[in-house]
Amino acid sequence: MKPARPARLLAVPTAVITGALLLAGCGSDSDGRADLSVRDAYIPQPVSDTMAAGFLTIVNKGGAKDELTSVTSTAAGSVTLHKTVGSSMEEVASLDVPAHGQLVFKSGGNHLMFEKLKNKPVQGGTVNVELHFAASDPVEVEIPVESATYDPKTGH
């Protein structure tokens, strides 16, 4: 009978859509790895010749968390990870990068401390860093040096 035919036509597209949704689940989310990138990186031009702070956001689009374990740069003797607790900063050995989330370094919060600077970063220049993670490959970032009063919300 003819009423059965429309049901069969609907069954094919439903099967195709279901298959496509199942295949979409087989991407980077289900393979259990982090998918890391960096945005909004900057270093305010430091007033000190020996220390500078750095800010950035590490975005994880993957289905697994990772952990930032260290940062290296040829511009400084060492780069340490800091978080702000209350009104004081505290050096930490690592910071979590959540699955489907981000780790934010911003003024007044988590930040990088460049210590024993080899050359004072100047506005308009860049500082190269390499971010090291517990599970993912290192990520290289070229961080622009902005004015000492730079505000990422306004770009000034």
N, C-alpha and C positions, 0 to 999 in steps of 0.2 A: 504494500500500500504506500501511497505517497506520503503520509504523515511520518513514516520512519526515516525517509530520506533527509529531511532537515535535521533530524537528531544526529545522523551520521556526519553531516557536514559540520555541525557544531563540535562533534567529538574530535575531529582532526585538528581544528585550531586550538582546542583546549589541550590536546596532547602536545602540540608544538609549543604552546606557551609554557606548559608544565616542564617540558624538557629544557627549554631555554632558561627558565628560572633555576632548575637544578644545575645546569652548566654554569650559570653565573655564580653559584655558590662554590664553584671549584677554583675560583681565582685566588688572589693573594691572601684574602681573609682566611681561607680554610687551610692554607699550607702552614699555618702556625709560625709565621715570621713577621717581624716588624718591617714597615715600609717607611723609611725615614727621609725627611727633607728639612731644610732650614729656610726660614723667612724672617724678615724684619730685623736683620742683624745690624748693629752699629756699636761704635765705641765713641763716647764723648771725648773730645780732645782733652787729655788730662792736664791738670795744673802741676802735677808732680813729674819730675824727670825719671822716677823709679817705679811708679805704679799707675795702672789704668784699670778701669772697669769695662766690662763688655756685656752686651745684651743681645738676645736673639730668641727665636722661638723654634723649637724642634717639633715638627709635626710628624705624627705616626699614623699613617692610613692603614697599617696592617692589623692583623688579627691577634698579634702577640705583643706583650709589653717588652720593653728592653730597658737598659740601664746605661746612662751616661757615666762612664767610669773615669775618664780623664780627658784633658784637652792639652794639646801641645802647640807651640808656636815658635818660630825662629826669632820672633820679635822680643821674646821675654825669656828670662832664665827659667821661669815656671809660670804655669797658669793653674789656678786653683778654683774649685767649685765652692760657692758660698750660698747659704740660704739665710734669710732674715727671720729671726725668731723674736717676736716682740719688737724691741727697739735696738736689738744687737744682731750683728751678723756672725754666722758660725760656719767654719770650714767643714765640708762634708766630703766623704770619700766617693760618693756616687749619688745620682738622683734618678728616680724612675721616669721613664717615658711611657705613659700608659698606652695600651692598645686603643686604636680609634680615638686618640687624644693628643695632647701636646704638653710639652715641658716649656714653660715660659720663664725667661730671664728678663727682668725689668727693674727699673730704678725702684728701690724700696723693697725688693723681693729677691728671688734667686738672681745671682749674677756671677760673672767670671771675674777673677782678679788676676791681672797680668802683673807679675812681680819681677823685679830686677830687669826693667826694660833695657834693651840694648840701644834703642833710639827712641826718643819721645815721639809718639804718633802725632801727626799734624792734620788739621782739618783738610779734607780733600784727598788724603792718602788712604791707603788700605793696610790692613793687617791680615795675614794669612794664618789660619788655624786649622788643626785637624782634630775632629771630635772622635773619641774612641768609646766604643760600646761593648757591653758584656757579650752580646750575641751577633750583632750586625757588623758589617765592614765599616772601617773609618769613613767619615764624611769630611771632605775638605771644604772650607768656607773662606771666602775673601770678604772681610768685614770692613765696610767704609768707616772712616773717621769723620765724625760730624762736629759741629761747634760744641763747646762746653755746655751750652744752654739748650741743646737740641731737644725737642719734644716730639717723639714719634707720632703723636696724635695730630699735630699740626704740621709736621715736617720742617719746623723752624727751631 
